Amino acid sequence: MTHTLGIDIGTFESKGVIVDGAGQIVASASRPHKMIVPRAGWAEHRADEDWWGDFVYLCRALLAQSGLDASQIKAVAASAIGPCMLPVDADGAPLMNGVLYGVDTRATDQIAALNARIGEDVILTRCGNALTSQQVGPKILWLKETHPDLYARTAKVLTSTSYLTWKLTGEYVIDHYTAANFSPLYDVETQDWTADLAPGILPLEKLPRLMWSTEIAGHVTAQAAAETGLAIGTPVTCGTIDAAAEAVSVGVQHPGQMMMMYGSTIFIIQVTATPVRDARLWYAPWLFPGTHASMAGLATSGTLTTWFRDTLARDADFAALVAEATASPKGAKGLLCLPYFSGERTPIHDPHARGVFFGLNLTHDRADMFRAVVEGIAAGTAHVMETYAAAGASPTQVMAVGGGTKNALWLQATSDFAGVAQQVCEKTVGASYGNAFLAATSIGAAKPDDIARWNPNVRTITPDAVPAYAVQYPLWKRLYAQTRDIMQDLP
């Protein structure tokens, strides 16, 4: 029987699985790590320790747990948080920590300069995306302008998945889905790198070779085999961003299908028949030629609930907090929370946005505040869903996935605020499972439609009409609009 291995490197935790040819999980493992925040608005990982170190640990743990010989693993696929910016030298060694995706807002000045130089309309037309903190191009320019010594030593700029694939195979590659987040260096019409919009950012030969996610990038080298325990010559796919692999894991593949990922951030992917160009959303080619994707994401969600627990509820675990908050009435006794504790991504794209608790009084307690946090994240998600509707891209089916699906309070609040039903599949392990499936498709051991058999839907969260939410949601949107100027002026 064919076995495939999938590993995903997340913001706070990495996960891996080995699956058999029927999609059954025969081994699973995880490993936590930390997000480094050197200063407000920055977010980093250590490439060798957090990315490759976790990958090596999980490979060995999965092989040991499964009892399989390494030769029985017929293909490997990886995904990781992204898009990230990691400069490496001529030997492939990292020159600094990896700069994370849109939660890292250090390149605000470079975004403004590129918009002024190129034109926002030109960037949106050519790249399919507005320049926001999610894009890698401005972060490369930040490196050039603030660390010219490191920039001069840069032989390649990789993302997190590219680094893993290089460590496994010795090949510098990147999938089109990830590359579309390197604006203004990727042209969505030609589906190729371009330097004509901003030739001063980086010579194109310093970017990885473009591939599709299920193409074989290379094979496990002797060095990688010695470190991971995998067999020399095992095929390795190009890989992709974690959210895309997560969408695959729950069967998102046809136009109108949407993934709602509950993790350290909320991330949303909808497959579309044609490109959706809207400055409030993100666009990329989907994982297979001829398909398209429209994406959105909050800057914090699980990250914010973790902050709340670590800062205000050190005596409680998440289960206790959820139980407390469930006892608080819907609407948290009139308390509003803007979840912009690390700026905000879609739809407002405001790196200066700040977190807010509004409406506190002496009757509120920790349970009310935690419910307000969850409802604030749900309101932010509803704001994104309104944006999809305004762009003419409302989904026909929403699949929920990720660790947050275990939080019934969060799932229900999201359906209630957004007015959408959510389907939950049998297996919610997420991106690592999607990677194992992509690995199987890359060697012909599975077809794309087989995912419905591998991971069927088992339950549906239906929206309820909540009078408190109907009152509070418009106020929630007004709260940001009326405090935005103050947020901009805060140091």
C-alpha positions in Angstrom: 0.0 0.0 0.0 1.2 3.5 -0.8 2.0 5.7 2.1 2.7 9.5 1.9 4.0 11.9 4.5 2.8 15.5 5.0 4.2 18.1 7.3 3.1 21.6 8.0 5.0 24.4 9.9 2.5 26.7 11.6 2.9 30.0 13.4 3.0 28.4 16.9 3.0 24.6 16.1 4.1 22.2 13.5 2.2 19.0 12.7 2.8 15.9 10.6 1.0 12.8 9.5 1.6 9.6 7.5 -1.5 8.4 5.7 -2.2 5.2 3.8 -3.6 4.8 0.3 -7.2 5.1 1.6 -6.5 8.3 3.4 -6.4 6.8 6.9 -3.9 8.4 9.3 -1.4 5.8 10.5 0.8 8.2 12.5 0.5 11.8 13.7 2.8 14.1 15.7 3.1 17.8 16.6 5.7 20.1 18.1 5.2 23.6 19.5 7.5 26.6 18.9 7.3 30.4 19.5 6.7 33.4 17.3 9.5 35.9 17.9 8.3 39.5 18.3 11.4 41.7 18.5 9.3 44.8 18.5 5.7 45.9 17.9 4.6 45.0 14.4 7.4 42.6 13.7 7.0 38.8 13.6 9.7 36.2 13.0 10.7 32.6 13.1 14.2 30.9 13.2 14.5 29.1 9.9 16.8 26.3 11.1 15.3 25.7 14.5 11.6 26.4 14.0 11.2 25.3 10.3 13.8 22.7 9.5 14.2 21.6 13.2 10.5 20.9 13.5 10.5 19.1 10.1 13.3 16.8 11.1 11.8 16.1 14.5 8.4 15.3 13.0 9.8 13.0 10.3 11.6 10.9 12.8 8.7 10.8 15.2 6.2 9.8 12.5 8.4 7.0 11.2 9.0 5.7 14.7 5.3 5.8 15.5 4.1 4.2 12.3 6.7 1.4 12.4 7.1 1.8 8.6 10.4 1.5 6.8 11.4 4.7 5.2 11.2 3.1 1.8 7.5 2.7 2.3 7.0 6.5 2.2 6.5 7.0 -1.5 6.3 10.9 -1.5 6.6 13.8 0.8 4.9 17.2 0.7 5.4 20.2 3.0 3.7 23.5 3.7 4.5 26.3 6.0 3.3 29.7 7.1 3.5 32.3 4.4 4.3 34.2 2.6 7.6 34.8 4.4 10.8 36.5 3.5 14.1 34.7 4.2 17.3 35.8 2.6 20.0 33.1 2.3 23.6 33.2 1.3 25.4 31.3 -1.5 25.4 28.2 0.6 21.7 28.4 1.4 22.4 29.5 5.0 19.8 32.0 6.5 21.2 35.5 6.9 18.5 36.5 9.4 15.3 35.2 11.0 12.4 34.6 8.6 10.1 37.5 8.4 6.5 36.3 8.6 3.4 36.9 6.6 0.9 39.8 6.9 1.1 39.9 10.7 4.6 41.5 10.2 4.1 45.1 9.3 7.6 46.4 9.2 7.5 47.4 5.5 4.8 50.1 5.8 7.2 52.8 4.4 8.2 50.7 1.5 4.6 49.9 0.6 3.8 53.6 0.5 6.9 54.3 -1.6 6.1 51.6 -4.1 2.5 52.6 -4.4 3.5 56.2 -5.1 6.2 55.1 -7.6 4.2 52.5 -9.6 0.6 53.4 -8.9 -1.9 51.4 -6.9 -4.1 50.7 -10.0 -1.2 49.4 -12.0 -0.1 47.1 -9.2 -3.7 45.7 -8.7 -4.0 45.1 -12.5 -0.6 43.5 -13.0 -0.2 41.7 -9.8 -3.8 40.9 -8.8 -3.2 42.3 -5.3 -2.9 45.6 -3.6 0.4 46.1 -1.8 -0.2 45.3 1.9 1.7 43.8 4.7 0.9 40.4 3.2 3.2 41.0 0.2 6.9 40.0 0.2 8.2 42.6 -2.3 8.1 45.5 0.1 9.8 43.4 2.8 12.7 42.6 0.4 12.9 46.4 -0.3 13.0 46.9 3.5 15.9 44.5 3.7 17.7 46.4 0.9 17.2 49.8 2.5 17.7 49.0 6.2 20.3 46.2 6.0 22.4 46.7 2.9 25.1 44.4 4.2 22.8 41.5 4.4 21.2 42.4 1.1 24.6 42.4 -0.6 25.2 38.8 0.7 21.8 37.5 -0.4 22.0 34.8 -3.0 18.3 33.9 -2.9 15.2 35.1 -1.2 13.0 32.2 -0.1 9.8 31.7 1.7 9.3 29.1 4.5 8.2 26.3 2.2 11.0 27.0 -0.3 13.5 26.7 2.5 12.2 23.3 3.5 12.2 22.0 -0.1 15.8 23.3 -0.5 16.9 21.5 2.6 15.2 18.3 1.4 16.3 18.4 -2.3 18.9 21.0 -2.9 16.4 22.8 -5.3 15.3 26.4 -5.0 11.6 26.3 -6.0 8.3 28.1 -5.2 4.7 27.4 -6.2 2.7 29.9 -8.1 0.2 30.3 -5.3 2.9 31.5 -3.0 4.7 33.5 -5.6 1.6 35.7 -6.3 2.2 37.1 -2.8 5.6 38.5 -3.9 4.0 41.6 -5.5 5.2 43.6 -7.3 7.5 40.9 -8.6 4.9 38.5 -9.9 2.7 39.1 -13.0 -0.6 37.2 -12.7 -1.3 37.3 -16.4 2.0 35.8 -17.5 2.3 33.8 -14.3 5.9 34.6 -14.2 8.4 36.8 -12.3 8.6 40.3 -13.5 11.1 43.1 -12.8 9.6 45.9 -14.9 7.3 47.3 -12.2 10.1 47.8 -9.6 13.5 46.8 -11.0 15.3 48.0 -7.9 13.9 45.5 -5.5 15.8 42.3 -6.4 17.4 40.7 -9.5 15.0 38.0 -10.6 17.7 35.3 -10.6 17.7 35.6 -6.9 14.1 34.3 -6.7 13.2 30.5 -6.7 12.1 28.6 -9.8 8.3 28.6 -10.3 6.4 25.4 -10.2 2.9 24.1 -9.5 2.2 22.6 -6.0 1.9 19.0 -7.0 4.9 18.9 -9.3 7.9 17.0 -8.0 10.6 19.5 -7.1 13.3 17.0 -6.5 14.2 14.0 -4.4 15.5 13.6 -0.8 19.3 14.0 -0.8 21.7 11.9 1.2 22.3 14.7 3.7 18.5 15.2 4.2 18.0 11.5 4.5 20.6 11.3 7.3 18.9 14.1 9.2 15.2 13.1 8.7 15.3 9.4 8.4 13.6 9.5 5.0 14.9 7.3 2.2 17.3 8.8 -0.3 15.5 9.5 -3.5 12.0 9.9 -2.1 10.0 12.3 -4.3 9.3 15.7 -2.8 6.6 18.1 -4.1 7.1 21.8 -4.6 4.8 22.4 -1.6 2.7 25.5 -0.8 1.5 27.8 1.9 -0.2 26.2 4.9 -3.6 27.7 4.3 -3.7 26.3 0.8 -2.9 22.8 2.0 -5.5 23.2 4.7 -8.1 24.0 2.1 -7.2 20.9 0.1 -7.6 18.8 3.3 -11.3 19.6 3.5 -12.1 19.3 -0.2 -12.0 22.9 -1.4 -11.3 22.6 -5.1 -14.3 23.8 -7.2 -15.5 27.4 -7.8 -17.7 28.6 -5.0 -16.1 26.4 -2.3 -14.5 28.3 0.6 -12.3 27.3 3.4 -12.6 29.0 6.8 -9.4 28.2 8.7 -9.4 28.6 12.5 -5.8 28.9 13.6 -3.4 31.5 14.9 -5.2 33.7 12.4 -8.4 33.4 10.5 -7.5 32.6 6.9 -10.1 32.2 4.1 -9.6 30.8 0.6 -12.3 30.6 -2.0 -11.8 28.9 -5.4 -13.2 31.0 -8.2 -13.9 30.5 -11.9 -12.1 33.7 -12.9 -9.7 36.0 -11.1 -11.3 38.3 -8.4 -9.4 41.6 -8.4 -10.4 43.6 -5.4 -7.9 45.7 -3.4 -9.5 44.5 -0.1 -8.8 40.8 -0.9 -5.9 38.9 -2.2 -5.6 36.9 -5.4 -3.4 34.0 -6.5 -3.5 31.2 -9.1 -4.8 28.2 -7.3 -2.7 25.1 -6.9 -3.6 23.6 -10.3 -3.1 25.3 -13.7 -6.2 27.1 -14.9 -7.8 27.7 -11.5 -8.0 30.8 -9.3 -8.3 31.7 -5.6 -9.5 34.7 -3.7 -8.1 35.0 -0.2 -8.6 37.0 3.0 -7.2 36.8 6.5 -7.4 38.5 9.9 -4.1 39.5 11.6 -4.9 37.8 14.9 -7.5 35.2 16.1 -6.0 32.2 17.9 -3.0 34.5 18.6 -5.3 36.9 20.4 -7.0 34.2 22.5 -3.5 32.9 23.4 -2.5 36.5 24.4 -5.7 36.7 26.5 -5.0 33.5 28.3 -1.3 34.2 28.9 -2.0 37.8 30.1 -5.3 37.8 31.9 -6.1 34.1 32.6 -2.9 32.4 33.6 -4.8 30.1 36.0 -7.1 28.8 33.3 -6.8 26.6 30.2 -8.7 27.2 27.0 -11.4 24.7 27.9 -12.1 26.6 31.2 -12.1 30.0 29.4 -14.6 28.7 26.8 -16.8 27.3 29.5 -16.8 30.7 31.3 -17.5 32.6 28.2 -20.3 30.3 27.2 -22.0 31.2 30.4 -21.8 34.9 29.5 -24.8 36.2 27.5 -24.4 36.6 23.7 -23.2 40.1 23.2 -21.0 40.0 26.3 -23.3 42.5 28.1 -22.7 45.1 25.5 -18.9 44.8 25.4 -17.2 45.3 22.0 -13.7 44.1 21.1 -11.8 45.2 18.0 -9.3 42.3 17.5 -6.7 44.5 15.8 -3.9 43.6 18.3 -1.3 43.3 15.5 -2.9 45.7 13.0 -5.4 44.2 10.6 -5.2 42.6 7.2 -8.4 42.2 5.2 -10.5 44.0 4.5 -9.1 47.3 6.1 -5.4 46.6 5.5 -4.4 48.9 8.3 -1.1 48.2 10.1 -1.8 51.0 12.5 -5.1 49.5 13.7 -5.1 48.8 17.4 -6.9 46.4 19.7 -9.8 47.9 21.7 -12.2 46.8 24.5 -15.1 49.3 24.4 -18.0 49.5 26.8 -16.5 48.1 29.9 -18.3 48.7 33.2 -18.1 47.3 36.7 -20.5 44.4 35.9 -18.0 42.9 33.4 -15.7 40.0 34.3 -13.2 37.8 32.6 -15.8 35.6 31.0 -17.4 38.6 29.4 -14.1 39.9 28.1 -13.2 36.5 26.6 -16.6 36.2 24.9 -16.1 39.7 23.6 -12.7 38.6 22.1 -14.3 35.6 20.4 -17.2 37.7 19.1 -14.8 40.5 17.9 -13.0 37.9 15.8 -16.3 36.6 14.5 -17.3 40.2 13.7 -14.0 40.6 11.8 -14.8 37.5 9.9 -18.3 38.7 9.0 -16.7 41.9 7.7 -14.6 39.8 5.4 -17.7 37.9 4.2 -19.4 41.2 3.5 -16.4 42.1 1.3 -16.7 38.9 -0.7 -20.3 39.6 -1.3 -19.5 43.2 -2.4 -16.9 41.8 -4.8 -19.5 39.4 -6.4 -17.9 36.3 -4.9 -20.2 35.0 -2.2 -19.4 31.3 -1.5 -21.7 28.5 -2.2 -20.2 26.2 0.4 -18.0 27.0 3.5 -15.8 24.4 5.1 -14.4 25.0 8.6 -11.0 23.5 9.5 -8.2 24.0 12.1 -7.8 23.8 15.8 -10.4 26.4 16.4 -13.1 24.0 15.2 -12.9 22.4 18.6 -14.2 25.7 20.1 -18.0 25.5 19.7 -18.4 29.0 20.9 -16.2 30.4 18.2 -17.7 28.4 15.4 -21.3 29.3 16.3 -20.5 33.0 16.8 -18.8 33.1 13.4 -21.9 31.5 11.7 -24.2 33.9 13.6 -22.3 37.1 12.8 -21.6 36.1 9.1 -25.0 34.4 8.5 -23.4 31.4 6.9 -23.5 27.7 7.5 -20.2 25.9 8.0 -19.4 22.3 7.3 -16.9 20.4 9.4 -15.1 17.3 8.0 -14.3 14.1 9.8 -10.6 14.9 10.0 -9.7 18.5 11.1 -5.9 17.9 11.4 -5.5 20.4 8.6 -2.6 21.3 6.4 -0.4 18.3 7.1 -3.3 16.0 6.0 -3.7 18.1 2.9 0.0 17.8 2.2 -0.2 14.0 2.4 -3.0 14.1 -0.1 -1.1 16.4 -2.4 1.9 14.1 -2.2 -0.4 11.2 -3.2 -1.8 13.1 -6.2 1.8 14.1 -7.3 2.7 10.4 -7.8 -0.7 9.4 -9.3 -1.8 7.5 -6.1 -4.9 9.7 -5.8 -7.0 12.0 -7.9 -8.2 15.4 -6.8 -11.8 14.3 -6.3 -10.7 11.5 -4.0 -10.5 13.9 -1.1 -14.2 13.7 -0.6 -13.8 10.0 0.1 -10.7 10.5 2.2 -12.3 13.2 4.4 -16.1 13.3 4.3 -18.3 16.1 5.9 -19.8 15.0 9.2 -21.6 18.0 10.7 -22.9 21.5 9.9 -23.0 24.7 12.0 -26.1 26.6 11.1 -26.5 30.3 11.8 -28.9 31.7 14.4 -30.5 35.1 14.4 -29.1 36.8 17.5 -30.7 40.1 18.4 -27.7 41.3 20.4 -25.4 40.8 17.3 -27.8 42.6 15.1 -27.5 45.7 17.3 -23.8 45.4 18.0 -22.3 44.5 14.6 -23.0 47.9 13.1 -21.6 49.6 16.2 -18.5 47.3 16.0 -17.8 48.7 12.5 -18.4 52.3 13.6 -16.0 51.8 16.5 -13.1 51.4 14.1 -14.2 54.1 11.8 -14.5 56.6 14.7 -11.2 55.6 16.4 -9.0 55.2 13.3 -7.5 58.7 13.4 -6.6 58.2 17.1 -4.9 54.9 16.2 -2.9 56.5 13.5 -1.5 59.1 16.0 -0.6 56.7 18.7 3.2 56.1 19.0 
